[in-house]
Amino acid sequence: MNIQHRKINRRFFLTALGSFSTSIFFASCSQQKAQVTSNTAQATAQKEVIQVGVTGIISEDILKFVNTKLAPQEGLEVKVVTFNDWIQPNTALKDNLIDANFFQHRPFMNNAVKELKINLVPLNLVSLSTLGLFSKNLKSVNEVPQNATVTIANDVINNDRGLRLLASNGLIKLKENTKEFVTQRDIADNPKNLQIKEVEGVQVVRAINDVDFIVSSAQTVALAGITPQSMGQETAKDTKYALALVTLQGREKESKIQKLNKLLNDPQVRDFINKQYQGRIVPVF
């Protein structure tokens, strides 16, 4: 075999070796890429998705925080479904269009159970939109004059809540052993002869210039862009009207519902609520 033939063979061998190595390299990369894609697809496939109905920005913000900061570690994805009234989140639950909702407190839920003939289960309590006594002129309940005028909401639940807040601040006294929802007829004593005006809930804040004080949620007052004096407010101990995660009876033990229920009571959620809402919304866990 001559020298030139050896050179050709050597050149062929090196070229072939290079091509073979390159093929192995690209094949290896392709396998790794395929493996990563497969793992990603598998992780996505294993992730549980829960659809939760809300009616307001606060519940939505809390759920979005959970979805971003906490849910990924639990293999959970939280999808928020927003409704524009307080009926649809429960009817959607009844029709299995969503898995749970997060917008209502227990008294509202109990009423929905009767009205919609639906079996609902409240899970962990999460947050309370605190109700307060607000005035542009008065700084404390001690300054409330005789015959003072106060505006409260006229719907059954918020009327009850407003009257109970007046009572807890010593402005009125309610009869003992009253029914679930009290009204002005249940006032046993009104030492300052308060003139209690009942209006639609959305009108309460607008009345602040026309009365001595109002009973309204602190968040509603803040959203209205006014900064009146707070003379008294509900606390985290007043959990009757705290919002809870709610689902259909029989679904409460489902994995994705249990995961979200646990995450909504995570210490990071407590910190988020305290920082974000500065006492207007308070965690109750």
C-alpha positions, 0 to 999 in steps of 0.5 A: 500500500503506498503512502498516498493511499495511507493518507487517504485512508487516514483522512477518511478515518478522521473525517468519519470519526468526526462525523460519528462523534458529531452524530453522537453529540447531536443525538445526545442533545436531542435525547436530552432535549426530548427528556426535558420536554417529556419531564415538563409535559409530565409535570404539567400533566401531573399538576392539579388545576382548581377553578375558584369563583370570586366576585371581588378583587380582594379574593382574586388578589389573595388567590393570585398570590397563592397561585404564584408563591405557594401553589407550584410547590404543591403541584397545584394551579389556581384558576380564578373565575370572576362573577359579577353578582353574588348568586352565580358563584354558588349556582356555578358550583351547583352545576360543577362549572367550578370546584370551589368559591371564595367570596362568602361568609357563613351567614350568606352561605347558609342563606344560599343553601336555603334559597338555592337548595344546594348543599355547601360546605365551608372550609377554612376561614381566611379573611375578614373585611372589617366593618367600622364606624366612620365619621368626618367629624367625630373621633370616638364613640364618646363624642357621639351626641344625643339624637345622632344620625347614623346610616347602615345597610338595609340588607338582612345580613349587613343590617344585622352586622351593623346593629351588632357593631353599634351594640359592641361599641355601647351605642345601643343594647340588643335584646337577649336571645335574639334570632340569627339576624337582628333588626331595629325591632330587637333594640332593647335600649338606645341611650343616645336616641340614635336615628338609624337610617337604613339605605342600600349598601352602595349608598352608605358611604355616599351618606357620610356628608349628611349624617354624624357617622356611618357603618361601613366596611373599611375597604369600601371607605378606602375605595371611595377615596375618603379618609374619615375617622374610624371610631370603632372596628371589628377585629379578627375575633369577629369571625362570623362574617369572615370569608371562607373557601366553600365547595359542594358537600361531598367534594371537600376531601378532593386532593386539589380542594384540600391543597388550596384549603391548606395554602389559604391558611399559610403564614405567607398569606397572613403576611400578604393580607396584613401588608396589602390591606393595612387592617381594612382586611384582616386574616382570621387564622 
